[in-house]
Amino acid sequence: MSRIILFTLLALLVAGCSPSATAPARVTASEREWSMIRMTQSGGIMGLSRSIKISSSGKVMVTDDRAAKKIKGELSAAELSALNEQISALKDSFNQPDSRMCADCFIYDLDIQGKGKGIRAQLNDMTLSGSDFESLVTFLLDLMDGLLR
């Protein structure tokens, strides 16, 4: 009986980390003039649910649903400049990260709105590393952590 349970758990683990067949998204540099960026971090063992929303003018709002915190502020000129660099550093075209599922991983929903077609990506702890979005997501997480302290 325990072999059946072990086999079932192993099958679920393997299926949970397999890639899905989603088509890659391509975005050009001219579409990167942004007006708003939003990232939501959710999941993990703790069931985290946090988000950051930034306008191109530098107004920022950070929300932590579990802690019932909402903080509004404004980025410094240096932070806004660094964010612009992060967005500009995205390659002229990139592949949408694959959608490998991962138990107890954080999920990062990224939405950049602006001229032309916006950029939307969903990453998790497995697909973030080495992706075109890793530096931007890390930057946004650092901003979020700093504002929530």
C-alpha positions in Angstrom: 0.0 0.0 0.0 2.8 2.5 0.8 4.4 1.9 -2.6 1.1 3.0 -4.3 1.1 6.2 -2.2 4.8 6.8 -2.9 4.3 6.2 -6.6 1.3 8.6 -6.6 3.2 11.4 -4.8 6.2 11.0 -7.2 3.9 11.2 -10.2 2.3 14.4 -8.9 5.7 15.9 -8.2 7.0 15.2 -11.7 3.7 16.4 -13.3 3.8 19.6 -11.2 7.3 20.5 -12.5 6.7 19.8 -16.2 6.7 22.5 -18.8 3.4 23.5 -20.5 3.0 24.1 -24.2 2.5 27.9 -24.4 3.5 29.9 -27.4 6.3 32.4 -26.9 5.5 36.1 -26.8 7.6 38.6 -28.7 7.8 42.3 -27.8 9.8 45.0 -29.6 11.8 47.9 -28.1 9.3 50.5 -29.3 6.6 48.9 -27.2 8.6 49.5 -24.0 7.6 53.1 -23.3 5.7 52.4 -20.2 3.1 54.2 -18.2 2.5 51.7 -15.4 4.1 48.5 -14.1 2.6 46.1 -11.7 3.9 42.9 -10.2 2.2 40.5 -7.8 4.1 38.0 -5.8 1.9 35.2 -4.5 2.1 31.6 -3.2 4.9 29.9 -1.4 4.5 27.9 1.8 3.2 30.9 3.7 0.5 31.8 1.1 2.0 35.2 0.4 0.1 37.8 -1.5 1.9 41.1 -2.2 1.9 43.6 -5.0 3.7 46.7 -6.2 2.2 49.2 -8.7 4.4 52.0 -10.1 3.4 54.8 -12.5 6.0 56.3 -14.9 5.7 59.5 -12.8 7.2 57.6 -9.8 4.0 57.1 -7.7 4.1 53.8 -6.0 1.7 51.7 -4.1 2.7 48.5 -2.3 0.1 46.1 -0.8 0.6 43.1 1.5 -2.7 41.3 1.8 -1.6 38.9 4.6 -0.3 41.8 6.8 -3.3 44.1 5.8 -0.8 46.8 4.8 -1.1 49.3 2.0 1.7 51.9 1.5 1.7 54.8 -1.0 4.7 56.8 -1.8 6.9 58.1 -4.5 10.2 56.7 -5.9 13.3 58.8 -5.7 14.7 60.1 -8.9 17.5 57.5 -8.6 15.0 54.7 -8.1 12.9 55.8 -11.0 16.0 56.1 -13.2 17.1 52.6 -12.2 13.6 51.2 -13.0 13.7 52.8 -16.4 17.1 51.2 -17.0 15.7 47.8 -15.9 12.8 48.1 -18.4 15.0 49.4 -21.1 17.4 46.5 -20.5 14.8 44.0 -21.7 16.0 42.6 -25.0 14.4 43.9 -28.2 12.5 40.6 -28.3 12.2 37.9 -25.7 10.6 34.6 -25.2 7.8 34.3 -22.7 9.1 32.1 -19.9 7.6 28.6 -20.0 4.9 27.9 -17.5 6.5 25.1 -15.5 4.5 24.5 -12.4 6.2 24.3 -9.1 4.7 23.3 -5.7 5.3 25.9 -3.0 7.0 28.3 -5.3 6.4 32.0 -5.4 4.5 33.2 -8.5 5.4 36.5 -10.1 2.7 38.1 -12.3 4.3 41.0 -14.2 2.3 43.5 -16.2 4.0 46.5 -18.0 1.5 48.9 -19.7 2.4 51.6 -22.1 2.5 52.5 -25.7 1.6 49.7 -28.2 1.3 46.2 -26.8 2.0 45.8 -23.1 4.2 43.2 -21.6 2.7 40.4 -19.5 4.6 37.5 -18.0 4.1 35.0 -15.3 7.1 33.4 -13.7 7.8 31.3 -10.7 10.9 30.5 -8.7 11.9 27.8 -11.3 11.4 29.9 -14.4 12.7 33.3 -13.1 16.3 32.3 -12.8 18.1 33.1 -16.0 15.0 34.6 -17.7 15.0 38.0 -19.4 12.9 39.2 -16.4 15.1 38.1 -13.5 16.8 41.5 -13.0 13.6 43.5 -13.2 11.7 41.2 -10.8 14.5 41.2 -8.3 14.6 45.0 -8.5 10.8 45.2 -7.9 11.1 42.8 -5.0 13.8 44.9 -3.4 11.6 48.0 -3.8 8.6 46.2 -2.3 10.6 44.8 0.6 12.0 48.3 1.4 8.6 50.0 1.4 7.0 47.3 3.5 9.6 47.5 6.3 
